[in-house]
């Protein structure tokens, strides 16, 4: 018996879990598969009353339940842009614990949304471009900044920079320029690959008096990218210190319906067993 889980990192904000559930339902309808939403961390703390009376599902305990119910193949569909430590370290460690108690359970983990070593795929860049165009007003050519949270993993930041390059080509005739920034970074020279930070970029002299559109490389609303979140606060402070600066944000990448097509591709690959991010055979 097989079970498919659409898995995100998790958030303390109810909007993130509700968005994940929405996508799981929509993807199930589009593919004819039964798909359940689950989170790696955090979301189980959200009060049920904020989630239509239904508590968020955590991957570890849910995998245990499914194995006890007779599921022998678990297909994990990551709702992640790239190979974060949550996928490459925490997830296999947690699933190995489940398999130790349920050796008949086999696990397949599909690829994240972006696979820079795969054949050219512009779908994510195109939906980001769609989101930017929604915010374009008048005849001026805005500066576009692809912004993400920032990561301690160079490979994750490389995914953002890779997408910024694609976005630059797609918007070459519509934007003054396309660049990238991180919302935040860890201290120390080892994490300088996250530069520039959004706060510093918006304060740069070159940005004074500019129209800037932030292309939001986030999947679900939360304390960073949600209403009144960290990104909004950074933008408000930047405009207060540079009165001629105008900053608008796009909707989130994960709120564009085009994300479903990419997820459907990753699901098909996961079900076929190739290519995969991770495979944990039964009895491993």
C-alpha positions in Angstrom: 0.0 0.0 0.0 1.3 3.4 -1.0 0.9 6.9 0.6 1.9 10.3 -0.9 2.7 13.2 1.4 3.3 16.8 0.2 5.8 18.0 2.8 7.0 21.5 3.7 9.4 22.7 6.4 6.5 23.9 8.7 5.6 27.3 10.1 4.0 28.7 13.2 1.6 30.7 11.0 -1.7 29.0 10.1 -1.6 30.5 6.5 1.3 28.3 5.6 -0.5 25.0 6.6 -3.7 26.1 4.9 -1.7 26.9 1.7 0.0 23.5 1.8 -3.4 21.7 2.3 -4.8 23.7 -0.6 -2.0 22.6 -2.9 -2.3 19.0 -1.8 -6.0 19.0 -2.7 -5.4 20.7 -6.0 -2.6 18.4 -6.9 -4.6 15.4 -6.0 -7.5 16.5 -8.2 -5.0 17.2 -11.1 -3.2 13.9 -10.9 -5.9 11.5 -9.6 -3.8 10.7 -6.6 -4.6 10.9 -2.9 -2.2 13.4 -1.4 -1.9 14.5 2.2 -0.2 17.6 3.5 2.4 17.3 6.3 5.2 19.4 7.8 8.6 18.5 9.1 8.5 20.9 12.1 6.7 23.7 13.9 3.2 23.5 12.4 1.9 21.0 15.1 2.0 23.9 17.5 -0.7 25.9 15.6 -4.0 25.8 17.5 -6.6 23.6 15.7 -9.2 26.5 15.7 -6.9 28.4 13.4 -6.8 25.4 11.0 -10.5 24.8 10.5 -10.6 22.6 13.5 -7.9 20.2 12.2 -4.5 20.0 13.7 -1.5 20.1 11.4 0.2 16.8 10.5 3.9 16.3 11.4 5.8 13.9 9.1 7.5 11.8 11.7 4.4 10.8 13.7 2.3 10.5 10.5 4.9 8.1 8.9 4.7 6.0 12.1 0.9 5.9 11.9 0.9 5.0 8.2 3.4 2.2 8.7 1.3 0.8 11.5 -1.7 0.9 9.2 0.1 -1.3 6.7 1.6 1.3 4.3 4.7 -0.2 2.7 5.7 2.6 0.3 5.9 6.3 1.4 6.4 8.9 -1.4 7.5 12.3 -0.1 7.0 15.2 -2.4 9.1 18.1 -1.1 7.6 21.6 -1.1 11.1 23.2 -1.1 13.0 25.2 -3.7 16.3 23.4 -3.3 18.3 20.9 -1.2 18.0 22.4 2.3 19.4 20.7 5.3 15.8 19.9 6.3 15.7 17.6 3.2 19.3 16.3 3.2 19.8 15.8 6.9 16.8 16.0 9.1 14.4 14.2 6.8 16.5 11.0 6.2 17.4 10.9 9.9 13.8 11.0 11.0 12.6 8.5 8.4 15.5 6.1 9.3 14.1 6.2 12.9 10.7 5.2 11.5 12.1 2.4 9.3 14.1 1.0 12.3 10.7 0.3 13.9 8.9 -0.6 10.6 11.4 -2.3 8.3 8.8 -3.2 5.7 8.4 0.6 4.9 10.2 1.8 1.8 10.6 5.6 1.3 11.1 7.6 -1.9 11.8 11.3 -1.7 11.2 13.2 -4.9 13.3 16.1 -6.1 12.7 19.6 -4.8 11.1 22.2 -7.1 14.4 23.3 -8.7 17.0 20.9 -10.1 19.7 23.0 -11.7 21.5 19.9 -13.1 18.4 18.7 -15.0 17.5 19.7 -18.5 16.5 23.4 -18.9 13.2 24.1 -17.1 11.9 27.7 -17.1 8.6 27.0 -15.4 9.4 28.4 -12.0 11.2 31.5 -13.6 8.1 32.1 -15.8 5.7 32.1 -12.9 8.1 34.5 -11.0 8.0 36.7 -14.1 4.2 36.5 -14.2 4.2 37.7 -10.6 6.5 40.6 -11.4 4.4 41.7 -14.4 1.3 41.8 -12.2 3.0 44.6 -10.2 4.3 46.6 -13.2 2.6 49.9 -13.6 3.0 52.6 -16.3 5.8 52.8 -18.8 8.8 52.9 -16.4 11.2 49.9 -16.2 11.5 48.8 -12.6 14.4 47.2 -10.9 13.6 43.7 -9.9 15.0 41.9 -6.9 14.5 38.2 -6.4 14.5 37.8 -2.6 14.5 34.7 -0.5 15.0 34.1 3.2 18.7 33.3 3.0 20.3 29.9 3.8 23.3 28.5 5.6 23.7 26.1 2.7 25.5 27.4 -0.5 23.6 25.0 -2.7 20.3 26.5 -1.7 21.5 30.1 -2.3 22.8 28.9 -5.7 19.3 27.8 -6.6 18.1 31.4 -6.0 20.9 32.9 -8.0 20.2 30.3 -10.8 16.6 31.4 -10.9 17.6 35.1 -10.9 19.6 34.5 -14.1 16.6 32.9 -15.8 14.4 35.7 -14.6 16.8 38.3 -15.9 16.5 36.8 -19.4 12.7 36.6 -19.3 12.4 40.2 -18.2 15.3 41.7 -20.2 13.0 44.0 -22.2 10.7 45.0 -19.3 13.0 45.6 -16.3 15.9 47.9 -15.8 17.8 45.1 -14.1 17.2 41.9 -12.2 19.3 41.0 -9.2 18.9 39.0 -6.0 19.1 39.4 -2.2 18.7 37.5 1.0 16.3 38.7 3.8 18.9 37.7 6.4 22.1 35.6 6.9 24.0 34.1 9.7 27.0 36.0 11.2 30.5 35.2 10.0 32.5 35.2 6.8 31.4 31.6 6.1 27.9 32.8 5.2 28.9 35.8 3.1 27.5 33.9 0.0 24.1 35.2 1.1 25.1 38.8 0.3 23.7 41.2 -0.6 21.1 41.5 2.2 17.8 43.1 1.2 18.1 45.9 3.8 21.5 46.9 2.4 20.6 46.6 -1.2 17.5 48.9 -0.8 19.7 51.4 1.0 22.3 51.6 -1.8 22.7 54.9 -3.5 21.9 53.2 -6.9 18.4 52.4 -5.6 17.5 56.0 -4.6 14.5 57.2 -6.4 13.9 53.9 -8.1 10.8 51.8 -8.5 11.7 48.3 -7.2 9.6 45.1 -7.4 10.5 42.3 -5.0 10.0 38.9 -6.6 9.1 36.8 -3.6 10.9 33.5 -3.6 8.8 32.1 -0.8 6.4 29.2 -0.9 3.8 30.1 1.8 2.9 33.0 4.0 4.6 33.1 7.3 6.4 35.5 9.7 8.9 36.4 7.0 6.8 36.8 3.9 3.3 37.1 5.3 1.3 40.2 5.9 3.1 42.5 8.3 6.1 40.1 8.2 9.9 40.8 8.2 10.0 41.6 4.4 7.3 44.2 4.7 9.0 45.8 7.7 12.4 46.0 5.8 10.6 47.6 2.8 8.8 50.2 5.0 12.0 51.2 6.8 13.9 51.5 3.4 11.2 53.8 2.0 11.1 55.9 5.1 14.9 56.5 4.9 14.8 57.0 1.1 11.6 59.0 0.3 12.0 58.6 -3.5 12.2 54.8 -3.3 9.1 52.9 -4.2 9.1 49.2 -3.3 6.3 46.7 -4.1 6.2 43.0 -3.5 4.8 40.2 -5.7 2.6 37.5 -4.5 4.6 34.4 -3.3 5.9 31.9 -5.7 3.9 29.2 -4.0 0.7 31.1 -4.4 0.9 30.9 -8.3 -1.1 28.1 -9.8 1.9 27.3 -12.0 3.6 25.7 -9.0 1.2 22.7 -9.4 2.6 21.8 -12.8 6.1 21.5 -11.4 4.8 19.5 -8.4 3.0 17.2 -10.8 6.2 16.5 -12.6 8.1 15.9 -9.4 5.3 13.5 -8.2 5.5 11.6 -11.5 9.2 11.2 -11.1 8.8 10.1 -7.5 6.2 7.5 -8.4 8.4 6.2 -11.2 11.4 6.1 -8.9 13.7 8.2 -11.0 15.2 10.7 -10.6 14.9 10.9 -6.8 16.5 13.0 -4.1 16.6 10.0 -1.8 15.6 6.4 -1.7 15.3 4.4 1.5 14.5 0.8 0.5 12.6 -1.5 2.9 14.8 -3.2 5.4 17.6 -0.6 4.9 
